[in-house]
Amino acid sequence: MAANKVAYLSLLYMTLGLVLLAIVSADPDLLQDVCVADLSSGVKVNGFTCKENVSAEDFFFVGLAKPGLTNNTFGSLVTAANVQKIPGLNTLGVSMSRIDYAPGGLNPPHTHPRATEMVFVLEGQLDVGFITTANVLISKTIKVGETFVFPKGLVHFQKNNGQVPAAVIAAFNSQLPGTQSITATLFSAQPPVPDHVLTKAFQVGTKEVRKIKSRFAPKK
């Protein structure tokens, strides 16, 4: 019996070892030089299908060169350079954004469900931070030439507390990081999140919830 048990365990460990070897030795990267996204394709895959005719324009984007307009509610604007703007990023696992802030501007609390973010300050200074799943705030003031990292999926923010405009370049380890603004997600969802859910979650009255929802309602 003991010998059979040893033989069984040995076979089990060998099988597990072969499975792990197959996983780590599988192709981790591209199987072709490029896979430029065909954004017009109706085929749904984890990413985008590849288009046939490729040009330099598929890998080029000028949108981060100039400051974005920050005359909005939050006093900030994110200009994304992801696969939807640069089709050549498809399958490459990287993207960037430029974020501009008016004096006092805020990039409100949000998450990127598919990427870690790293920001590099171009001008001005910012108060930045993220919140761990243990509800610990990790925050710092960063200035020109400095970098800060926001771990994947954690709620984070940036606030320009200076008297002059500020700007950062943000890098992501995803071609399409996704962004969920906490307030907009909860108060402008369609169909709407029920009032009783929000009143219970935020411990406020229905009147306050509806007031906030009205502020996030699409402008007609």
C-alpha positions as CSV (number, residue, x, y, z in Angstrom):
1,M,0.0,0.0,0.0
2,A,2.8,2.4,0.9
3,A,4.6,1.8,-2.3
4,N,1.4,2.4,-4.3
5,K,0.8,5.6,-2.5
6,V,4.4,6.8,-3.2
7,A,4.0,5.9,-6.9
8,Y,0.6,7.8,-7.1
9,L,2.1,10.9,-5.5
10,S,5.1,10.8,-7.8
11,L,2.8,10.6,-10.8
12,L,0.7,13.4,-9.5
13,Y,3.7,15.7,-8.9
14,M,5.1,14.8,-12.4
15,T,1.8,15.7,-14.0
16,L,1.5,19.0,-12.2
17,G,5.1,19.8,-13.1
18,L,4.4,19.1,-16.8
19,V,1.3,21.4,-16.6
20,L,3.3,24.2,-15.0
21,L,6.1,23.8,-17.6
22,A,3.6,24.0,-20.4
23,I,2.2,27.2,-18.9
24,V,5.5,29.0,-18.4
25,S,6.9,27.9,-21.8
26,A,3.9,29.0,-23.8
27,D,4.3,32.0,-26.1
28,P,4.2,35.0,-23.8
29,D,4.4,37.6,-26.5
30,L,3.2,38.4,-30.0
31,L,3.3,35.7,-32.7
32,Q,3.6,38.4,-35.4
33,D,5.3,41.7,-35.8
34,V,2.2,43.8,-35.5
35,C,-1.6,43.5,-35.1
36,V,-3.0,46.9,-35.9
37,A,-6.5,47.2,-34.5
38,D,-9.4,47.1,-37.0
39,L,-11.7,49.4,-35.0
40,S,-14.5,48.9,-37.5
41,S,-14.6,45.1,-37.2
42,G,-17.7,43.6,-35.8
43,V,-15.8,40.6,-34.5
44,K,-15.4,40.6,-30.7
45,V,-12.2,39.2,-29.2
46,N,-10.1,40.1,-26.2
47,G,-8.7,43.2,-27.8
48,F,-9.3,43.9,-31.5
49,T,-8.9,41.9,-34.7
50,C,-6.0,42.8,-37.0
51,K,-6.5,44.8,-40.1
52,E,-4.7,44.0,-43.4
53,N,-3.3,47.3,-44.6
54,V,-0.9,49.0,-42.2
55,S,0.6,52.4,-42.4
56,A,2.8,54.7,-40.2
57,E,-0.4,56.6,-39.2
58,D,-1.5,53.5,-37.3
59,F,1.4,54.1,-34.9
60,F,1.3,57.9,-34.7
61,F,-0.7,60.4,-32.5
62,V,-0.2,64.1,-32.0
63,G,-2.9,64.6,-29.4
64,L,-0.6,64.8,-26.3
65,A,1.4,67.8,-27.7
66,K,-0.9,70.5,-26.5
67,P,-2.6,71.2,-23.2
68,G,-6.2,70.2,-23.0
69,L,-9.0,72.6,-22.1
70,T,-9.8,72.5,-18.4
71,N,-12.8,74.9,-18.3
72,N,-15.1,72.2,-16.9
73,T,-16.7,71.2,-13.6
74,F,-13.6,69.5,-12.2
75,G,-11.0,71.8,-13.8
76,S,-9.1,68.9,-15.4
77,L,-8.9,67.1,-18.7
78,V,-7.6,63.6,-19.6
79,T,-6.3,63.2,-23.2
80,A,-5.9,59.5,-23.9
81,A,-3.4,57.9,-26.2
82,N,-4.8,54.3,-26.2
83,V,-5.6,51.7,-28.8
84,Q,-8.7,53.6,-29.8
85,K,-6.5,56.6,-30.8
86,I,-3.4,54.6,-31.9
87,P,-4.6,51.3,-33.5
88,G,-1.0,50.1,-33.6
89,L,-1.0,49.6,-29.8
90,N,-3.3,46.6,-30.2
91,T,-1.8,43.6,-28.3
92,L,1.2,45.6,-27.1
93,G,0.0,46.2,-23.6
94,V,0.9,49.9,-23.2
95,S,-0.7,53.3,-23.5
96,M,-0.4,56.8,-22.3
97,S,-2.5,59.9,-21.4
98,R,-1.9,63.6,-20.8
99,I,-3.7,65.1,-17.9
100,D,-4.0,68.9,-17.6
101,Y,-5.2,70.7,-14.5
102,A,-6.4,74.3,-13.9
103,P,-5.4,75.9,-10.6
104,G,-7.4,74.0,-8.1
105,G,-8.3,71.4,-10.7
106,L,-9.1,67.8,-9.6
107,N,-9.0,64.5,-11.4
108,P,-11.6,63.0,-9.2
109,P,-11.3,59.6,-7.4
110,H,-11.4,56.8,-10.0
111,T,-9.9,53.4,-10.8
112,H,-8.3,51.7,-13.8
113,P,-9.5,48.1,-13.7
114,R,-7.0,46.8,-16.2
115,A,-3.8,48.7,-15.5
116,T,-1.3,50.2,-13.1
117,E,-0.7,53.9,-13.7
118,M,2.5,55.9,-13.4
119,V,2.5,59.7,-13.7
120,F,5.4,62.0,-14.6
121,V,4.9,65.7,-13.7
122,L,5.5,68.0,-16.7
123,E,4.6,71.3,-15.0
124,G,3.2,72.5,-11.7
125,Q,2.7,70.4,-8.6
126,L,0.0,68.0,-7.5
127,D,-1.3,66.4,-4.4
128,V,-1.8,62.7,-5.3
129,G,-2.9,59.6,-3.5
130,F,-4.5,56.1,-3.6
131,I,-6.4,54.1,-1.1
132,T,-5.6,50.5,-0.3
133,T,-8.3,47.8,0.3
134,A,-7.6,48.3,4.0
135,N,-8.7,51.9,3.6
136,V,-5.3,53.3,4.1
137,L,-4.5,56.5,2.2
138,I,-1.1,56.7,0.6
139,S,-0.5,60.3,-0.5
140,K,2.2,62.7,-1.5
141,T,2.9,66.1,-3.1
142,I,4.8,65.7,-6.4
143,K,6.4,68.4,-8.6
144,V,8.1,68.8,-11.9
145,G,10.3,65.9,-12.9
146,E,8.9,63.6,-10.2
147,T,6.9,60.3,-10.6
148,F,4.2,58.6,-8.7
149,V,2.6,55.1,-9.1
150,F,-1.0,54.1,-8.6
151,P,-1.4,50.3,-8.3
152,K,-3.9,48.5,-10.6
153,G,-7.5,48.7,-9.6
154,L,-7.1,51.0,-6.5
155,V,-9.1,54.2,-6.1
156,H,-6.8,57.2,-6.7
157,F,-6.9,60.9,-7.4
158,Q,-4.8,64.0,-8.4
159,K,-5.4,67.6,-7.2
160,N,-3.7,70.8,-8.3
161,N,-3.5,72.9,-5.2
162,G,-1.2,75.4,-6.8
163,Q,-1.9,78.8,-8.3
164,V,-0.7,77.9,-11.8
165,P,-1.8,75.1,-14.3
166,A,-0.3,71.7,-13.9
167,A,0.2,68.7,-16.3
168,V,1.4,65.1,-16.2
169,I,2.1,62.3,-18.6
170,A,0.5,59.0,-17.4
171,A,1.7,55.6,-18.6
172,F,-0.3,52.4,-18.3
173,N,0.5,48.7,-18.8
174,S,-2.6,48.1,-20.9
175,Q,-3.6,49.2,-24.4
176,L,-7.0,50.2,-23.0
177,P,-6.9,50.6,-19.1
178,G,-10.5,51.6,-18.7
179,T,-11.6,54.3,-16.2
180,Q,-14.3,54.2,-13.6
181,S,-15.0,57.6,-11.9
182,I,-16.5,56.7,-8.5
183,T,-19.1,59.4,-8.5
184,A,-20.0,59.3,-12.1
185,T,-20.3,55.5,-12.1
186,L,-22.7,55.5,-9.2
187,F,-24.7,58.6,-9.9
188,S,-25.0,58.6,-13.7
189,A,-25.3,54.9,-14.5
190,Q,-28.0,53.9,-17.0
191,P,-30.3,52.5,-16.0
192,P,-29.9,54.4,-12.7
193,V,-28.7,52.8,-9.5
194,P,-31.8,52.8,-7.3
195,D,-32.0,55.7,-4.9
196,H,-32.5,53.4,-1.9
197,V,-29.1,51.7,-2.7
198,L,-27.3,55.0,-2.7
199,T,-29.1,56.4,0.4
200,K,-28.1,53.3,2.3
201,A,-24.5,53.3,1.0
202,F,-23.8,56.9,1.7
203,Q,-26.1,57.3,4.7
204,V,-27.9,60.4,3.2
205,G,-31.5,61.1,2.2
206,T,-33.2,60.6,-1.1
207,K,-33.2,64.4,-1.7
208,E,-29.4,64.6,-1.6
209,V,-29.1,61.5,-3.8
210,R,-31.4,62.9,-6.5
211,K,-29.6,66.3,-6.3
212,I,-26.3,64.7,-7.1
213,K,-27.8,62.6,-9.8
214,S,-29.2,65.7,-11.5
215,R,-25.7,67.2,-11.6
216,F,-24.4,64.2,-13.4
217,A,-27.4,63.8,-15.8
218,P,-26.4,64.1,-19.5
219,K,-26.9,67.7,-20.8
220,K,-29.7,68.0,-23.3
